[in-house]
Amino acid sequence: MAETQDEKKTRLAQALRDNLRRRKAQTREASREGATSPPPAAETKD
């Protein structure tokens, strides 16, 4: 069940892309609502 380095890098890269898309969507939503507060802090999963 050990992951290879390439599999781990691929999974991490996908997670980072998904996170970026989610943050951009939150920012767009906040700007549409005219909110002046920053979006909530990112969650960390260690």
N, C-alpha and C positions, 0 to 999 in steps of 0.2 A: 503493500500500500504506500510505499514511499514515493513521493512526487519527484519528478526530475526537476532540475533547475528551470528548464524551458517551460514546463507546465506551470510552475509556480509564478514565473514572470508573466506568462500569458494571463493567468487568473488575476494577478495583481493589476496588470495593465487594464483589464476589462473593468475591474472594480473601480479603478481611478476614473476611467471614462464615464462610468455610470454615475459616480459621485459628482463629477463636473457637470454632467447634464442636469442632475437633480438640483444642484446649486444654482445653475443658470435659470432653470425654470422657476425656482423660488424667487430669484431676483426679479425676473420679468413679472411675476405675479405681484410682488410687493410694489413695483413701480407702477403697475396698472391701478392698484388700489390707492396710490398716493401715500403710501406708508413712509414715514421718515425714519423709523427704527431699522437697524441692520437685521439681516436674516438671522435665525437662530444659529448658535455655534454648531459646528460639525460634530457628528458623533464619532467616537473612536472605538474601534473593536480590536483590542490587543489580544 
